[in-house]
Amino acid sequence: MTPTEALREMLDRSGMSMYALSKAMGKSRNYIGNTLKQGSDLGASGLAEMASHMGFKLVLDGSGEPIEITERSDDADDNQGPANKRRG
């Protein structure tokens, strides 16, 4: 499933309108409609934000523990070092 298809599926399942989602995200009233119409490439952060507003989570599932992707926070630390050095 592509990110755009996932967005359509979340809208259908949640019952949220494109307008309501656009408004919840602080975007123009046509933002979601235009995104779907243009087939815009949705990044993980944007898709995670949309999912959150509709009651969904964006999760990577592989071998081991699932990884939840969240929207980027304004105070995120850009320089967290190598991934293998982050956990103690």
C-alpha positions in Angstrom: 0.0 0.0 0.0 1.4 3.4 -0.9 1.4 6.3 1.6 -1.4 8.0 -0.5 -3.5 4.8 -0.4 -2.9 4.5 3.3 -4.1 8.1 3.8 -7.3 7.3 1.8 -7.8 4.1 3.9 -7.4 6.0 7.2 -9.8 8.7 6.0 -12.4 6.0 5.2 -11.9 4.1 8.4 -11.9 7.1 10.7 -14.8 8.8 9.0 -12.9 12.1 9.2 -13.4 14.4 6.2 -10.5 15.8 4.2 -11.5 19.3 5.3 -11.5 18.3 9.0 -8.0 16.7 8.7 -6.6 19.7 6.9 -8.0 22.0 9.6 -6.7 19.7 12.5 -3.3 20.0 10.9 -3.5 23.8 10.7 -3.3 23.7 6.9 -5.5 25.2 4.2 -8.9 23.7 3.8 -7.9 22.0 0.5 -4.6 20.6 1.7 -5.5 17.0 2.0 -7.7 17.0 -1.1 -4.8 18.5 -3.1 -2.4 16.0 -1.6 -4.5 13.1 -2.7 -5.3 14.7 -6.1 -1.6 15.4 -6.9 -0.5 12.0 -5.6 2.1 13.9 -3.5 4.9 11.9 -2.0 4.1 11.8 1.7 7.0 11.6 4.1 7.0 9.5 7.2 6.6 12.5 9.5 3.7 14.0 7.5 1.9 10.6 7.3 2.5 10.0 11.1 0.9 13.4 11.8 -2.1 12.7 9.7 -2.4 9.2 11.2 -2.3 10.7 14.7 -5.1 13.1 14.0 -7.3 10.2 12.8 -6.5 7.9 15.7 -3.9 5.7 14.0 -0.1 5.1 14.5 2.6 4.6 11.9 4.6 1.6 12.9 7.5 -0.2 11.3 7.3 -4.0 11.9 10.2 -6.3 11.4 12.3 -8.6 13.3 12.3 -7.7 16.9 10.4 -4.8 18.6 8.1 -2.6 16.5 9.2 1.0 15.9 6.6 3.7 16.1 7.1 6.8 13.9 5.8 10.0 15.3 5.5 13.5 13.8 8.6 15.6 14.2 8.6 17.8 17.3 9.8 21.4 17.1 12.4 20.7 19.8 13.7 17.5 18.3 17.5 17.1 18.7 19.0 16.9 15.2 22.3 15.6 16.4 21.6 12.5 18.4 24.7 10.6 17.4 25.0 7.2 15.8 22.0 4.9 16.3 24.1 2.2 17.9 25.3 4.6 20.6 21.9 6.1 21.6 20.8 3.3 24.0 22.6 2.5 27.2 
